[in-house]
Amino acid sequence: MTSFRDGGIVAGAILVIVLLVLLIGALPSWSYSRNWGYGPAGGVGLIVVIVVILALLGSG
């Protein structure tokens, strides 16, 4: 089990926050990313889902 002291929980939370910010930045509603389509947002979204699943399985 990961304890708070070794930083595993904090590092996981920071990783999820960074991935969510990347997901928001890759959405095609922004003018600079409108021509990208949904590819980058889908890729980052998939990574977020994988990280969340791994975090949930690792904590159980």
PQR file with spaces between the fields and no chain letter, atoms N, CA, C, O and H, PARSE charges and radii, in Angstrom:
ATOM       1  N    MET     1       0.847   -1.180    0.000 -0.4000 1.5000
ATOM       2  CA   MET     1       0.000    0.000    0.000 -0.0000 2.0000
ATOM       3  C    MET     1       0.892    1.243    0.000  0.5500 1.7000
ATOM       4  O    MET     1       1.888    1.305    0.721 -0.5500 1.4000
ATOM       5  N    THR     2       0.532    2.198   -0.793 -0.4000 1.5000
ATOM       6  CA   THR     2       1.313    3.425   -0.896 -0.0000 2.0000
ATOM       7  C    THR     2       0.952    4.356    0.251  0.5500 1.7000
ATOM       8  O    THR     2      -0.221    4.635    0.496 -0.5500 1.4000
ATOM       9  H    THR     2      -0.277    2.147   -1.379  0.4000 1.0000
ATOM      10  N    SER     3       1.954    4.823    0.934 -0.4000 1.5000
ATOM      11  CA   SER     3       1.695    5.765    2.013 -0.0000 2.0000
ATOM      12  C    SER     3       1.873    7.186    1.517  0.5500 1.7000
ATOM      13  O    SER     3       2.500    7.426    0.486 -0.5500 1.4000
ATOM      14  H    SER     3       2.907    4.596    0.735  0.4000 1.0000
ATOM      15  N    PHE     4       1.324    8.106    2.251 -0.4000 1.5000
ATOM      16  CA   PHE     4       1.427    9.518    1.873 -0.0000 2.0000
ATOM      17  C    PHE     4       2.868    9.992    1.962  0.5500 1.7000
ATOM      18  O    PHE     4       3.271   10.900    1.236 -0.5500 1.4000
ATOM      19  H    PHE     4       0.814    7.911    3.089  0.4000 1.0000
ATOM      20  N    ARG     5       3.634    9.389    2.836 -0.4000 1.5000
ATOM      21  CA   ARG     5       4.995    9.840    3.087 -0.0000 2.0000
ATOM      22  C    ARG     5       5.914    9.637    1.884  0.5500 1.7000
ATOM      23  O    ARG     5       6.783   10.473    1.638 -0.5500 1.4000
ATOM      24  H    ARG     5       3.306    8.651    3.426  0.4000 1.0000
ATOM      25  N    ASP     6       5.747    8.546    1.125 -0.4000 1.5000
ATOM      26  CA   ASP     6       6.659    8.317    0.016 -0.0000 2.0000
ATOM      27  C    ASP     6       6.259    9.068   -1.250  0.5500 1.7000
ATOM      28  O    ASP     6       6.936    8.932   -2.269 -0.5500 1.4000
ATOM      29  H    ASP     6       5.041    7.866    1.325  0.4000 1.0000
ATOM      30  N    GLY     7       5.213    9.834   -1.223 -0.4000 1.5000
ATOM      31  CA   GLY     7       4.865   10.730   -2.319 -0.0000 2.0000
ATOM      32  C    GLY     7       4.115   10.089   -3.466  0.5500 1.7000
ATOM      33  O    GLY     7       3.876   10.754   -4.474 -0.5500 1.4000
ATOM      34  H    GLY     7       4.663    9.944   -0.395  0.4000 1.0000
ATOM      35  N    GLY     8       3.735    8.837   -3.360 -0.4000 1.5000
ATOM      36  CA   GLY     8       3.025    8.164   -4.442 -0.0000 2.0000
ATOM      37  C    GLY     8       1.661    8.766   -4.713  0.5500 1.7000
ATOM      38  O    GLY     8       1.265    8.928   -5.868 -0.5500 1.4000
ATOM      39  H    GLY     8       3.930    8.297   -2.542  0.4000 1.0000
ATOM      40  N    ILE     9       0.952    9.093   -3.667 -0.4000 1.5000
ATOM      41  CA   ILE     9      -0.381    9.668   -3.823 -0.0000 2.0000
ATOM      42  C    ILE     9      -0.286   11.079   -4.392  0.5500 1.7000
ATOM      43  O    ILE     9      -1.076   11.452   -5.259 -0.5500 1.4000
ATOM      44  H    ILE     9       1.274    8.962   -2.730  0.4000 1.0000
ATOM      45  N    VAL    10       0.654   11.851   -3.921 -0.4000 1.5000
ATOM      46  CA   VAL    10       0.817   13.227   -4.396 -0.0000 2.0000
ATOM      47  C    VAL    10       1.243   13.233   -5.859  0.5500 1.7000
ATOM      48  O    VAL    10       0.735   14.028   -6.649 -0.5500 1.4000
ATOM      49  H    VAL    10       1.296   11.549   -3.216  0.4000 1.0000
ATOM      50  N    ALA    11       2.162   12.359   -6.221 -0.4000 1.5000
ATOM      51  CA   ALA    11       2.618   12.294   -7.606 -0.0000 2.0000
ATOM      52  C    ALA    11       1.482   11.869   -8.530  0.5500 1.7000
ATOM      53  O    ALA    11       1.358   12.391   -9.638 -0.5500 1.4000
ATOM      54  H    ALA    11       2.575   11.713   -5.579  0.4000 1.0000
ATOM      55  N    GLY    12       0.659   10.936   -8.091 -0.4000 1.5000
ATOM      56  CA   GLY    12      -0.485   10.504   -8.889 -0.0000 2.0000
ATOM      57  C    GLY    12      -1.502   11.615   -9.074  0.5500 1.7000
ATOM      58  O    GLY    12      -2.053   11.781  -10.162 -0.5500 1.4000
ATOM      59  H    GLY    12       0.759   10.511   -7.191  0.4000 1.0000
ATOM      60  N    ALA    13      -1.752   12.374   -8.022 -0.4000 1.5000
ATOM      61  CA   ALA    13      -2.702   13.484   -8.115 -0.0000 2.0000
ATOM      62  C    ALA    13      -2.183   14.570   -9.050  0.5500 1.7000
ATOM      63  O    ALA    13      -2.945   15.130   -9.837 -0.5500 1.4000
ATOM      64  H    ALA    13      -1.304   12.240   -7.138  0.4000 1.0000
ATOM      65  N    ILE    14      -0.897   14.866   -8.966 -0.4000 1.5000
ATOM      66  CA   ILE    14      -0.312   15.870   -9.858 -0.0000 2.0000
ATOM      67  C    ILE    14      -0.382   15.396  -11.305  0.5500 1.7000
ATOM      68  O    ILE    14      -0.663   16.192  -12.201 -0.5500 1.4000
ATOM      69  H    ILE    14      -0.278   14.411   -8.327  0.4000 1.0000
ATOM      70  N    LEU    15      -0.129   14.110  -11.543 -0.4000 1.5000
ATOM      71  CA   LEU    15      -0.200   13.559  -12.894 -0.0000 2.0000
ATOM      72  C    LEU    15      -1.605   13.675  -13.464  0.5500 1.7000
ATOM      73  O    LEU    15      -1.770   14.055  -14.623 -0.5500 1.4000
ATOM      74  H    LEU    15       0.100   13.464  -10.815  0.4000 1.0000
ATOM      75  N    VAL    16      -2.614   13.356  -12.674 -0.4000 1.5000
ATOM      76  CA   VAL    16      -3.999   13.459  -13.143 -0.0000 2.0000
ATOM      77  C    VAL    16      -4.356   14.910  -13.438  0.5500 1.7000
ATOM      78  O    VAL    16      -5.019   15.180  -14.440 -0.5500 1.4000
ATOM      79  H    VAL    16      -2.481   13.047  -11.733  0.4000 1.0000
ATOM      80  N    ILE    17      -3.939   15.843  -12.602 -0.4000 1.5000
ATOM      81  CA   ILE    17      -4.237   17.259  -12.829 -0.0000 2.0000
ATOM      82  C    ILE    17      -3.578   17.750  -14.111  0.5500 1.7000
ATOM      83  O    ILE    17      -4.204   18.459  -14.899 -0.5500 1.4000
ATOM      84  H    ILE    17      -3.401   15.623  -11.788  0.4000 1.0000
ATOM      85  N    VAL    18      -2.319   17.378  -14.327 -0.4000 1.5000
ATOM      86  CA   VAL    18      -1.621   17.789  -15.552 -0.0000 2.0000
ATOM      87  C    VAL    18      -2.302   17.205  -16.783  0.5500 1.7000
ATOM      88  O    VAL    18      -2.452   17.895  -17.791 -0.5500 1.4000
ATOM      89  H    VAL    18      -1.810   16.801  -13.687  0.4000 1.0000
ATOM      90  N    LEU    19      -2.716   15.945  -16.715 -0.4000 1.5000
ATOM      91  CA   LEU    19      -3.389   15.332  -17.854 -0.0000 2.0000
ATOM      92  C    LEU    19      -4.740   15.979  -18.130  0.5500 1.7000
ATOM      93  O    LEU    19      -5.126   16.123  -19.289 -0.5500 1.4000
ATOM      94  H    LEU    19      -2.594   15.384  -15.896  0.4000 1.0000
ATOM      95  N    LEU    20      -5.461   16.368  -17.089 -0.4000 1.5000
ATOM      96  CA   LEU    20      -6.737   17.054  -17.298 -0.0000 2.0000
ATOM      97  C    LEU    20      -6.540   18.422  -17.939  0.5500 1.7000
ATOM      98  O    LEU    20      -7.334   18.824  -18.789 -0.5500 1.4000
ATOM      99  H    LEU    20      -5.148   16.251  -16.147  0.4000 1.0000
ATOM     100  N    VAL    21      -5.493   19.142  -17.545 -0.4000 1.5000
ATOM     101  CA   VAL    21      -5.194   20.431  -18.168 -0.0000 2.0000
ATOM     102  C    VAL    21      -4.838   20.234  -19.638  0.5500 1.7000
ATOM     103  O    VAL    21      -5.265   21.016  -20.487 -0.5500 1.4000
ATOM     104  H    VAL    21      -4.848   18.816  -16.854  0.4000 1.0000
ATOM     105  N    LEU    22      -4.058   19.195  -19.948 -0.4000 1.5000
ATOM     106  CA   LEU    22      -3.732   18.899  -21.342 -0.0000 2.0000
ATOM     107  C    LEU    22      -4.982   18.540  -22.136  0.5500 1.7000
ATOM     108  O    LEU    22      -5.109   18.916  -23.302 -0.5500 1.4000
ATOM     109  H    LEU    22      -3.711   18.560  -19.258  0.4000 1.0000
ATOM     110  N    LEU    23      -5.901   17.816  -21.511 -0.4000 1.5000
ATOM     111  CA   LEU    23      -7.144   17.449  -22.182 -0.0000 2.0000
ATOM     112  C    LEU    23      -7.969   18.680  -22.508  0.5500 1.7000
ATOM     113  O    LEU    23      -8.511   18.785  -23.608 -0.5500 1.4000
ATOM     114  H    LEU    23      -5.797   17.511  -20.564  0.4000 1.0000
ATOM     115  N    ILE    24      -8.074   19.610  -21.576 -0.4000 1.5000
ATOM     116  CA   ILE    24      -8.825   20.844  -21.818 -0.0000 2.0000
ATOM     117  C    ILE    24      -8.157   21.668  -22.912  0.5500 1.7000
ATOM     118  O    ILE    24      -8.842   22.245  -23.757 -0.5500 1.4000
ATOM     119  H    ILE    24      -7.633   19.524  -20.682  0.4000 1.0000
ATOM     120  N    GLY    25      -6.831   21.729  -22.906 -0.4000 1.5000
ATOM     121  CA   GLY    25      -6.109   22.488  -23.926 -0.0000 2.0000
ATOM     122  C    GLY    25      -6.203   21.881  -25.308  0.5500 1.7000
ATOM     123  O    GLY    25      -6.051   22.591  -26.302 -0.5500 1.4000
ATOM     124  H    GLY    25      -6.275   21.260  -22.220  0.4000 1.0000
ATOM     125  N    ALA    26      -6.451   20.580  -25.394 -0.4000 1.5000
ATOM     126  CA   ALA    26      -6.515   19.912  -26.691 -0.0000 2.0000
ATOM     127  C    ALA    26      -7.918   19.881  -27.278  0.5500 1.7000
ATOM     128  O    ALA    26      -8.098   19.428  -28.409 -0.5500 1.4000
ATOM     129  H    ALA    26      -6.574   20.004  -24.586  0.4000 1.0000
ATOM     130  N    LEU    27      -8.900   20.345  -26.549 -0.4000 1.5000
ATOM     131  CA   LEU    27     -10.260   20.351  -27.087 -0.0000 2.0000
ATOM     132  C    LEU    27     -10.354   21.291  -28.283  0.5500 1.7000
ATOM     133  O    LEU    27      -9.762   22.371  -28.265 -0.5500 1.4000
ATOM     134  H    LEU    27      -8.754   20.713  -25.631  0.4000 1.0000
ATOM     135  N    PRO    28     -11.089   20.899  -29.321 -0.5600 1.5000
ATOM     136  CA   PRO    28     -11.130   21.711  -30.541  0.2800 2.0000
ATOM     137  C    PRO    28     -11.957   22.986  -30.444  0.5500 1.7000
ATOM     138  O    PRO    28     -12.184   23.637  -31.463 -0.5500 1.4000
ATOM     139  N    SER    29     -12.413   23.362  -29.261 -0.4000 1.5000
ATOM     140  CA   SER    29     -13.174   24.602  -29.136 -0.0000 2.0000
ATOM     141  C    SER    29     -12.267   25.824  -29.114  0.5500 1.7000
ATOM     142  O    SER    29     -12.730   26.938  -29.359 -0.5500 1.4000
ATOM     143  H    SER    29     -12.228   22.833  -28.433  0.4000 1.0000
ATOM     144  N    TRP    30     -10.976   25.634  -28.824 -0.4000 1.5000
ATOM     145  CA   TRP    30     -10.036   26.740  -28.810 -0.0000 2.0000
ATOM     146  C    TRP    30      -9.612   27.062  -30.239  0.5500 1.7000
ATOM     147  O    TRP    30      -9.516   26.164  -31.076 -0.5500 1.4000
ATOM     148  H    TRP    30     -10.600   24.729  -28.626  0.4000 1.0000
ATOM     149  N    SER    31      -9.362   28.320  -30.515 -0.4000 1.5000
ATOM     150  CA   SER    31      -9.070   28.738  -31.890 -0.0000 2.0000
ATOM     151  C    SER    31      -7.794   28.111  -32.438  0.5500 1.7000
ATOM     152  O    SER    31      -7.746   27.766  -33.619 -0.5500 1.4000
ATOM     153  H    SER    31      -9.440   29.049  -29.835  0.4000 1.0000
ATOM     154  N    TYR    32      -6.769   27.956  -31.622 -0.4000 1.5000
ATOM     155  CA   TYR    32      -5.516   27.405  -32.125 -0.0000 2.0000
ATOM     156  C    TYR    32      -5.585   25.901  -32.370  0.5500 1.7000
ATOM     157  O    TYR    32      -4.768   25.368  -33.121 -0.5500 1.4000
ATOM     158  H    TYR    32      -6.808   28.237  -30.663  0.4000 1.0000
ATOM     159  N    SER    33      -6.539   25.208  -31.755 -0.4000 1.5000
ATOM     160  CA   SER    33      -6.629   23.757  -31.921 -0.0000 2.0000
ATOM     161  C    SER    33      -7.863   23.323  -32.705  0.5500 1.7000
ATOM     162  O    SER    33      -8.192   22.137  -32.732 -0.5500 1.4000
ATOM     163  H    SER    33      -7.202   25.641  -31.145  0.4000 1.0000
ATOM     164  N    ARG    34      -8.538   24.255  -33.332 -0.4000 1.5000
ATOM     165  CA   ARG    34      -9.770   23.925  -34.039 -0.0000 2.0000
ATOM     166  C    ARG    34      -9.516   22.991  -35.216  0.5500 1.7000
ATOM     167  O    ARG    34     -10.350   22.131  -35.502 -0.5500 1.4000
ATOM     168  H    ARG    34      -8.271   25.218  -33.310  0.4000 1.0000
ATOM     169  N    ASN    35      -8.393   23.136  -35.901 -0.4000 1.5000
ATOM     170  CA   ASN    35      -8.102   22.303  -37.066 -0.0000 2.0000
ATOM     171  C    ASN    35      -7.565   20.924  -36.692  0.5500 1.7000
ATOM     172  O    ASN    35      -7.409   20.075  -37.569 -0.5500 1.4000
ATOM     173  H    ASN    35      -7.715   23.834  -35.669  0.4000 1.0000
ATOM     174  N    TRP    36      -7.282   20.680  -35.427 -0.4000 1.5000
ATOM     175  CA   TRP    36      -6.732   19.398  -35.008 -0.0000 2.0000
ATOM     176  C    TRP    36      -7.780   18.293  -34.982  0.5500 1.7000
ATOM     177  O    TRP    36      -7.436   17.118  -35.113 -0.5500 1.4000
ATOM     178  H    TRP    36      -7.409   21.370  -34.714  0.4000 1.0000
ATOM     179  N    GLY    37      -9.042   18.645  -34.816 -0.4000 1.5000
ATOM     180  CA   GLY    37     -10.083   17.641  -34.655 -0.0000 2.0000
ATOM     181  C    GLY    37     -10.085   17.094  -33.233  0.5500 1.7000
ATOM     182  O    GLY    37      -9.582   17.729  -32.306 -0.5500 1.4000
ATOM     183  H    GLY    37      -9.321   19.599  -34.710  0.4000 1.0000
ATOM     184  N    TYR    38     -10.656   15.912  -33.079 -0.4000 1.5000
ATOM     185  CA   TYR    38     -10.764   15.316  -31.742 -0.0000 2.0000
ATOM     186  C    TYR    38      -9.640   14.332  -31.435  0.5500 1.7000
ATOM     187  O    TYR    38      -9.644   13.723  -30.365 -0.5500 1.4000
ATOM     188  H    TYR    38     -11.064   15.396  -33.832  0.4000 1.0000
ATOM     189  N    GLY    39      -8.693   14.161  -32.328 -0.4000 1.5000
ATOM     190  CA   GLY    39      -7.598   13.212  -32.122 -0.0000 2.0000
ATOM     191  C    GLY    39      -6.779   13.465  -30.875  0.5500 1.7000
ATOM     192  O    GLY    39      -6.657   12.565  -30.044 -0.5500 1.4000
ATOM     193  H    GLY    39      -8.690   14.656  -33.197  0.4000 1.0000
ATOM     194  N    PRO    40      -6.206   14.660  -30.705 -0.5600 1.5000
ATOM     195  CA   PRO    40      -5.396   14.906  -29.503  0.2800 2.0000
ATOM     196  C    PRO    40      -6.202   14.802  -28.205  0.5500 1.7000
ATOM     197  O    PRO    40      -5.713   14.265  -27.211 -0.5500 1.4000
ATOM     198  N    ALA    41      -7.424   15.312  -28.214 -0.4000 1.5000
ATOM     199  CA   ALA    41      -8.250   15.237  -27.008 -0.0000 2.0000
ATOM     200  C    ALA    41      -8.605   13.789  -26.694  0.5500 1.7000
ATOM     201  O    ALA    41      -8.646   13.396  -25.528 -0.5500 1.4000
ATOM     202  H    ALA    41      -7.821   15.749  -29.021  0.4000 1.0000
ATOM     203  N    GLY    42      -8.861   13.001  -27.720 -0.4000 1.5000
ATOM     204  CA   GLY    42      -9.156   11.587  -27.504 -0.0000 2.0000
ATOM     205  C    GLY    42      -7.963   10.831  -26.965  0.5500 1.7000
ATOM     206  O    GLY    42      -8.105    9.967  -26.099 -0.5500 1.4000
ATOM     207  H    GLY    42      -8.828   13.320  -28.667  0.4000 1.0000
ATOM     208  N    GLY    43      -6.780   11.154  -27.476 -0.4000 1.5000
ATOM     209  CA   GLY    43      -5.563   10.502  -26.994 -0.0000 2.0000
ATOM     210  C    GLY    43      -5.265   10.833  -25.548  0.5500 1.7000
ATOM     211  O    GLY    43      -4.944    9.948  -24.755 -0.5500 1.4000
ATOM     212  H    GLY    43      -6.665   11.856  -28.179  0.4000 1.0000
ATOM     213  N    VAL    44      -5.371   12.108  -25.203 -0.4000 1.5000
ATOM     214  CA   VAL    44      -5.125   12.519  -23.816 -0.0000 2.0000
ATOM     215  C    VAL    44      -6.222   11.962  -22.912  0.5500 1.7000
ATOM     216  O    VAL    44      -5.947   11.560  -21.781 -0.5500 1.4000
ATOM     217  H    VAL    44      -5.632   12.827  -25.848  0.4000 1.0000
ATOM     218  N    GLY    45      -7.460   11.936  -23.399 -0.4000 1.5000
ATOM     219  CA   GLY    45      -8.555   11.363  -22.618 -0.0000 2.0000
ATOM     220  C    GLY    45      -8.334    9.889  -22.325  0.5500 1.7000
ATOM     221  O    GLY    45      -8.628    9.418  -21.227 -0.5500 1.4000
ATOM     222  H    GLY    45      -7.684   12.263  -24.317  0.4000 1.0000
ATOM     223  N    LEU    46      -7.816    9.160  -23.310 -0.4000 1.5000
ATOM     224  CA   LEU    46      -7.506    7.747  -23.105 -0.0000 2.0000
ATOM     225  C    LEU    46      -6.417    7.575  -22.051  0.5500 1.7000
ATOM     226  O    LEU    46      -6.498    6.675  -21.215 -0.5500 1.4000
ATOM     227  H    LEU    46      -7.577    9.543  -24.202  0.4000 1.0000
ATOM     228  N    ILE    47      -5.410    8.423  -22.087 -0.4000 1.5000
ATOM     229  CA   ILE    47      -4.343    8.359  -21.084 -0.0000 2.0000
ATOM     230  C    ILE    47      -4.897    8.661  -19.691  0.5500 1.7000
ATOM     231  O    ILE    47      -4.512    8.013  -18.718 -0.5500 1.4000
ATOM     232  H    ILE    47      -5.344    9.153  -22.767  0.4000 1.0000
ATOM     233  N    VAL    48      -5.800    9.645  -19.591 -0.4000 1.5000
ATOM     234  CA   VAL    48      -6.419    9.971  -18.296 -0.0000 2.0000
ATOM     235  C    VAL    48      -7.195    8.770  -17.763  0.5500 1.7000
ATOM     236  O    VAL    48      -7.097    8.442  -16.581 -0.5500 1.4000
ATOM     237  H    VAL    48      -6.112   10.171  -20.381  0.4000 1.0000
ATOM     238  N    VAL    49      -7.964    8.118  -18.626 -0.4000 1.5000
ATOM     239  CA   VAL    49      -8.746    6.954  -18.196 -0.0000 2.0000
ATOM     240  C    VAL    49      -7.820    5.837  -17.714  0.5500 1.7000
ATOM     241  O    VAL    49      -8.087    5.213  -16.687 -0.5500 1.4000
ATOM     242  H    VAL    49      -8.044    8.385  -19.586  0.4000 1.0000
ATOM     243  N    ILE    50      -6.736    5.580  -18.448 -0.4000 1.5000
ATOM     244  CA   ILE    50      -5.797    4.531  -18.052 -0.0000 2.0000
ATOM     245  C    ILE    50      -5.154    4.853  -16.706  0.5500 1.7000
ATOM     246  O    ILE    50      -5.032    3.976  -15.851 -0.5500 1.4000
ATOM     247  H    ILE    50      -6.520    6.087  -19.282  0.4000 1.0000
ATOM     248  N    VAL    51      -4.744    6.106  -16.512 -0.4000 1.5000
ATOM     249  CA   VAL    51      -4.109    6.494  -15.248 -0.0000 2.0000
ATOM     250  C    VAL    51      -5.092    6.369  -14.088  0.5500 1.7000
ATOM     251  O    VAL    51      -4.716    5.908  -13.010 -0.5500 1.4000
ATOM     252  H    VAL    51      -4.843    6.819  -17.206  0.4000 1.0000
ATOM     253  N    VAL    52      -6.341    6.770  -14.293 -0.4000 1.5000
ATOM     254  CA   VAL    52      -7.344    6.667  -13.224 -0.0000 2.0000
ATOM     255  C    VAL    52      -7.609    5.203  -12.883  0.5500 1.7000
ATOM     256  O    VAL    52      -7.713    4.852  -11.708 -0.5500 1.4000
ATOM     257  H    VAL    52      -6.647    7.144  -15.169  0.4000 1.0000
ATOM     258  N    ILE    53      -7.719    4.346  -13.899 -0.4000 1.5000
ATOM     259  CA   ILE    53      -7.944    2.920  -13.647 -0.0000 2.0000
ATOM     260  C    ILE    53      -6.764    2.317  -12.891  0.5500 1.7000
ATOM     261  O    ILE    53      -6.957    1.564  -11.936 -0.5500 1.4000
ATOM     262  H    ILE    53      -7.635    4.631  -14.853  0.4000 1.0000
ATOM     263  N    LEU    54      -5.541    2.645  -13.314 -0.4000 1.5000
ATOM     264  CA   LEU    54      -4.365    2.130  -12.613 -0.0000 2.0000
ATOM     265  C    LEU    54      -4.301    2.638  -11.175  0.5500 1.7000
ATOM     266  O    LEU    54      -3.897    1.904  -10.274 -0.5500 1.4000
ATOM     267  H    LEU    54      -5.384    3.257  -14.090  0.4000 1.0000
ATOM     268  N    ALA    55      -4.700    3.893  -10.959 -0.4000 1.5000
ATOM     269  CA   ALA    55      -4.698    4.439   -9.598 -0.0000 2.0000
ATOM     270  C    ALA    55      -5.725    3.723   -8.727  0.5500 1.7000
ATOM     271  O    ALA    55      -5.461    3.431   -7.561 -0.5500 1.4000
ATOM     272  H    ALA    55      -5.029    4.490  -11.691  0.4000 1.0000
ATOM     273  N    LEU    56      -6.899    3.441   -9.297 -0.4000 1.5000
ATOM     274  CA   LEU    56      -7.928    2.745   -8.524 -0.0000 2.0000
ATOM     275  C    LEU    56      -7.536    1.303   -8.234  0.5500 1.7000
ATOM     276  O    LEU    56      -7.777    0.806   -7.134 -0.5500 1.4000
ATOM     277  H    LEU    56      -7.113    3.678  -10.245  0.4000 1.0000
ATOM     278  N    LEU    57      -6.939    0.630   -9.200 -0.4000 1.5000
ATOM     279  CA   LEU    57      -6.518   -0.752   -8.981 -0.0000 2.0000
ATOM     280  C    LEU    57      -5.336   -0.833   -8.020  0.5500 1.7000
ATOM     281  O    LEU    57      -5.204   -1.797   -7.267 -0.5500 1.4000
ATOM     282  H    LEU    57      -6.743    1.034  -10.094  0.4000 1.0000
ATOM     283  N    GLY    58      -4.484    0.177   -8.052 -0.4000 1.5000
ATOM     284  CA   GLY    58      -3.326    0.180   -7.167 -0.0000 2.0000
ATOM     285  C    GLY    58      -3.668    0.482   -5.725  0.5500 1.7000
ATOM     286  O    GLY    58      -2.929    0.096   -4.820 -0.5500 1.4000
ATOM     287  H    GLY    58      -4.591    0.961   -8.664  0.4000 1.0000
ATOM     288  N    SER    59      -4.783    1.171   -5.494 -0.4000 1.5000
ATOM     289  CA   SER    59      -5.140    1.545   -4.123 -0.0000 2.0000
ATOM     290  C    SER    59      -5.959    0.475   -3.419  0.5500 1.7000
ATOM     291  O    SER    59      -6.169    0.559   -2.209 -0.5500 1.4000
ATOM     292  H    SER    59      -5.384    1.484   -6.229  0.4000 1.0000
ATOM     293  N    GLY    60      -6.425   -0.530   -4.152 -0.4000 1.5000
ATOM     294  CA   GLY    60      -7.301   -1.539   -3.568 -0.0000 2.0000
ATOM     295  C    GLY    60      -6.632   -2.706   -2.989  0.5500 1.7000
ATOM     296  O    GLY    60      -7.296   -3.606   -2.474 -0.5500 1.4000
ATOM     297  H    GLY    60      -6.254   -0.599   -5.135  0.4000 1.0000
